[in-house]
């Protein structure tokens, strides 16, 4: 790899990088270089071990992940540690699952870096809202299905369903909707979408542990979601897709090559 053509990771700076949804092959070259050159790697819970295996042998790995319902480091603490390392002259890689600017608090962190007069680089990553769908054989867009796709968070800072979502408008305007962090709140989401005008038979897919060896996919509908999920027990982290693009999966899943492991389990209800 002609790494000399990539930017230098300078001391006292922070690279805020997206690790992608899990498969290390989906990392960007800049993220791979950041892993190799960083003095400190501050990584989230959604960064896979296969990605962390790319870290330089002298790098210090610091887990600063958050998981719903689990006591974890506060955002202010994470930012303070990042700033402290940078001011100490370290090369700091702040590594997030997916893309740092898609429901990843990346915007909050770079604002604080700028306020502290610390130079930083933001490296986009493949968001699970795209990569997770792709590995589940579900196109985010297809011209026969949709010309709009919406990304929606399933919980706010309190862990509950955001009360600012206009469900009627969302149901009417977006043929395909991708929900992040919505496994807990999805029964309410489904009820709100049906109330807003979505057909109860609208297909739904839940992709758990997207793009890694234990990825699972559960197919259901808005009407049957609660019962089917109770039987299948999909795990977090999960991406949930609502819309007719889920139907395309049946044509593709037996032929599409994605995860290299032969141990991938696919459940279809």
Buried (B, 14 or more C-beta within 10 A) or exposed (E): EEEEEBEEBEEBBBBBBBBBBBBBEBBBEBBBBBBBBBBBBBBBBBBBEBBBEBBBEEBEBBEBBBEEEEEBBEBEEBBBBBBEBBEEEBBBBBBBBBBBBBBBBBEEBBEBBEEBEBEBBBBBBBBBBBBBBBBBBBBBBBEEBBEEBBBBBBBBEEEEBEEEBEBEEBBEEBBBBBBBBBBBBBBBBBBBBBEBEBEEEBBBBBBBBBBBBEBBBBBBBBBBBEEBBEEBEBEBBBBBBBBBBBBBBEEEBEEEEBBEEEEBEBBEB
